[in-house]
């Protein structure tokens, strides 16, 4: 199986600078989630994308709102569900995942550190995995390496070598920024070295999917699916068709 994980980018939540209406947040999230499901994605990941500029640790209001939205998305679509709390709040992601029984969380900087617009991104894998155990959360951990919108001081090889000891379930490789295509050279390196599934987390399009699919085990897609700020079901269907055709050709 080569899963396509669609991203439901949430509008600004209460407490963030551009927040306007919780009703709009819910309507937009459910509309996009239904379009992703109708288009044929295999899973949906919910992300508080509208809360810029991001906090490294979010408030209780963000956790509460994302939990309710995630529950509704799961109920409406029946798809596997992931949680990503920007910018790198791993405990919040796991808490939400526990509350809604999500299947996975995305943690942008689980181990090592990077310099981002929000400041230093640091996350203690030991602390986070102990918290996951303490709350009895069964969600898998998908961890970025050399995450977008950040400067890194560790090689790809260094990241991959330490992923397994940090109990990572899958690695995510991205481009330098949202919507930017991943370096094929970097992707090949990670896939060659990793002992776990590798996902591409940015810049996926119908044009590059056949090329990327040779060196990864699935993709996370947000930007391409959008048309005028909303998920376009025809774009989702197109990418799913190309995924199915690519898999068939490679069998």
WONOR-V739088 format. One record per residue. N is the residue number from 1. RES is the residue in three letters. PHI is phi in degrees with one decimal (999 if undefined). BURIAL is I if it has 24 or more other ideal C-beta (glycine too) atoms within 12 Angstrom, else O. Layout:
BEGIN
N_RES_PHI_BURIAL ; N_RES_PHI_BURIAL
END
This chain:
BEGIN
1_UNK_999_O ; 2_UNK_-124.0_I ; 3_UNK_-71.9_I ; 4_UNK_-107.2_I ; 5_UNK_-102.0_I ; 6_UNK_-90.1_I ; 7_UNK_-98.3_I ; 8_UNK_-100.0_I ; 9_UNK_-78.9_I ; 10_UNK_-78.2_I ; 11_UNK_-69.8_I ; 12_UNK_-51.6_I ; 13_UNK_-91.2_I ; 14_UNK_-52.2_I ; 15_UNK_97.9_O ; 16_UNK_-87.8_I ; 17_UNK_-57.5_O ; 18_UNK_-100.9_O ; 19_UNK_-62.5_O ; 20_UNK_-131.1_O ; 21_UNK_-153.6_O ; 22_UNK_-68.5_I ; 23_UNK_-61.7_O ; 24_UNK_-64.1_O ; 25_UNK_-61.2_I ; 26_UNK_-63.9_I ; 27_UNK_-61.4_O ; 28_UNK_-64.9_I ; 29_UNK_-63.4_I ; 30_UNK_-69.6_I ; 31_UNK_-61.0_I ; 32_UNK_-66.2_I ; 33_UNK_-64.2_I ; 34_UNK_-65.7_I ; 35_UNK_-65.8_I ; 36_UNK_-63.4_I ; 37_UNK_-65.5_I ; 38_UNK_-63.0_I ; 39_UNK_-74.5_I ; 40_UNK_107.4_I ; 41_UNK_-66.3_I ; 42_UNK_-93.8_I ; 43_UNK_-159.7_I ; 44_UNK_-128.6_I ; 45_UNK_-116.7_I ; 46_UNK_-97.5_I ; 47_UNK_-139.6_I ; 48_UNK_-82.1_I ; 49_UNK_-65.2_I ; 50_UNK_-81.9_I ; 51_UNK_-86.8_I ; 52_UNK_-74.4_O ; 53_UNK_-66.1_O ; 54_UNK_-80.8_I ; 55_UNK_-98.6_I ; 56_UNK_-76.3_I ; 57_UNK_-133.2_O ; 58_UNK_-87.9_I ; 59_UNK_-84.7_O ; 60_UNK_-60.2_O ; 61_UNK_-64.7_O ; 62_UNK_-68.0_I ; 63_UNK_-62.0_I ; 64_UNK_-63.5_O ; 65_UNK_-65.9_I ; 66_UNK_-65.5_I ; 67_UNK_-63.7_I ; 68_UNK_-65.3_I ; 69_UNK_-63.2_I ; 70_UNK_-60.4_I ; 71_UNK_-61.2_I ; 72_UNK_-66.2_I ; 73_UNK_-62.6_I ; 74_UNK_-63.1_I ; 75_UNK_-65.8_O ; 76_UNK_-73.7_I ; 77_UNK_-101.8_I ; 78_UNK_71.8_O ; 79_UNK_-90.0_I ; 80_UNK_-58.0_I ; 81_UNK_-129.3_I ; 82_UNK_-124.2_I ; 83_UNK_-129.5_I ; 84_UNK_-135.6_I ; 85_UNK_-103.0_I ; 86_UNK_-80.7_I ; 87_UNK_-111.4_I ; 88_UNK_95.4_I ; 89_UNK_-87.5_I ; 90_UNK_-65.9_I ; 91_UNK_-64.4_I ; 92_UNK_-62.8_I ; 93_UNK_-60.5_I ; 94_UNK_-68.2_I ; 95_UNK_-63.3_I ; 96_UNK_-65.1_I ; 97_UNK_-59.4_I ; 98_UNK_-65.1_I ; 99_UNK_-64.1_I ; 100_UNK_-109.5_I ; 101_UNK_57.3_O ; 102_UNK_-72.2_I ; 103_UNK_-87.9_I ; 104_UNK_-157.8_I ; 105_UNK_-126.0_I ; 106_UNK_-109.5_I ; 107_UNK_-118.9_I ; 108_UNK_-69.3_I ; 109_UNK_-141.9_I ; 110_UNK_-77.9_I ; 111_UNK_-141.9_I ; 112_UNK_65.1_I ; 113_UNK_-143.4_I ; 114_UNK_-142.8_I ; 115_UNK_-102.6_O ; 116_UNK_-124.5_I ; 117_UNK_-58.5_O ; 118_UNK_-88.6_I ; 119_UNK_109.7_O ; 120_UNK_-70.0_O ; 121_UNK_-96.4_I ; 122_UNK_-133.3_I ; 123_UNK_-153.3_I ; 124_UNK_-83.9_O ; 125_UNK_-58.8_I ; 126_UNK_-61.6_O ; 127_UNK_-67.7_O ; 128_UNK_-65.5_I ; 129_UNK_-68.5_I ; 130_UNK_-70.7_O ; 131_UNK_-65.0_I ; 132_UNK_-57.8_I ; 133_UNK_-68.1_O ; 134_UNK_-62.6_O ; 135_UNK_-94.2_O ; 136_UNK_56.9_O ; 137_UNK_-93.5_I ; 138_UNK_-97.7_O ; 139_UNK_-64.5_I ; 140_UNK_-72.3_I ; 141_UNK_-109.2_I ; 142_UNK_-102.9_I ; 143_UNK_-113.9_I ; 144_UNK_-73.2_I ; 145_UNK_-123.2_I ; 146_UNK_52.1_I ; 147_UNK_-58.8_I ; 148_UNK_-62.5_I ; 149_UNK_56.4_I ; 150_UNK_-160.6_I ; 151_UNK_-106.4_O ; 152_UNK_-117.1_I ; 153_UNK_-125.0_O ; 154_UNK_-129.2_O ; 155_UNK_-72.1_O ; 156_UNK_-57.4_I ; 157_UNK_-60.6_O ; 158_UNK_-63.0_O ; 159_UNK_-62.0_I ; 160_UNK_-62.8_I ; 161_UNK_-60.0_O ; 162_UNK_-104.2_I ; 163_UNK_-66.1_I ; 164_UNK_-65.8_O ; 165_UNK_-69.2_O ; 166_UNK_-95.8_I ; 167_UNK_60.1_O ; 168_UNK_-79.0_I ; 169_UNK_-92.8_I ; 170_UNK_-156.9_I ; 171_UNK_-105.4_I ; 172_UNK_-118.4_I ; 173_UNK_-111.8_I ; 174_UNK_-127.5_I ; 175_UNK_-80.7_I ; 176_UNK_-76.5_O ; 177_UNK_-150.5_O ; 178_UNK_-55.4_I ; 179_UNK_83.4_I ; 180_UNK_-82.6_O ; 181_UNK_-69.4_I ; 182_UNK_-72.0_I ; 183_UNK_-71.0_O ; 184_UNK_-64.0_O ; 185_UNK_-62.6_O ; 186_UNK_-63.6_I ; 187_UNK_-62.3_I ; 188_UNK_-60.5_O ; 189_UNK_-62.2_I ; 190_UNK_-63.6_I ; 191_UNK_-62.6_I ; 192_UNK_-67.8_O ; 193_UNK_-91.7_I ; 194_UNK_-77.0_I ; 195_UNK_-105.1_O ; 196_UNK_-151.3_I ; 197_UNK_-60.8_I ; 198_UNK_-120.7_I ; 199_UNK_-113.6_I ; 200_UNK_-93.4_I ; 201_UNK_-113.6_I ; 202_UNK_-162.6_I ; 203_UNK_72.5_I ; 204_UNK_-78.6_I ; 205_UNK_-137.2_I ; 206_UNK_-60.7_I ; 207_UNK_-72.2_O ; 208_UNK_-100.9_I ; 209_UNK_-58.5_I ; 210_UNK_-58.3_I ; 211_UNK_-71.1_O ; 212_UNK_-68.6_I ; 213_UNK_-61.7_I ; 214_UNK_-70.1_O ; 215_UNK_-128.0_I ; 216_UNK_-147.4_I ; 217_UNK_-113.4_I ; 218_UNK_166.8_I ; 219_UNK_-137.3_I ; 220_UNK_-113.8_I ; 221_UNK_-126.4_I ; 222_UNK_-125.3_I ; 223_UNK_-59.1_I ; 224_UNK_-59.5_I ; 225_UNK_-70.4_I ; 226_UNK_-85.5_I ; 227_UNK_-139.0_O ; 228_UNK_54.6_O ; 229_UNK_82.7_O ; 230_UNK_-125.4_I ; 231_UNK_-67.4_I ; 232_UNK_-100.3_I ; 233_UNK_-61.8_I ; 234_UNK_-68.5_O ; 235_UNK_-66.6_I ; 236_UNK_-63.1_I ; 237_UNK_-61.0_I ; 238_UNK_-62.9_I ; 239_UNK_-66.5_I ; 240_UNK_-63.5_I ; 241_UNK_-61.0_O ; 242_UNK_-67.0_I ; 243_UNK_-58.8_I ; 244_UNK_-63.3_O ; 245_UNK_-66.1_O ; 246_UNK_-64.8_I ; 247_UNK_-62.4_O ; 248_UNK_-62.0_O ; 249_UNK_-69.0_O ; 250_UNK_-90.3_O ; 251_UNK_-72.9_O
END
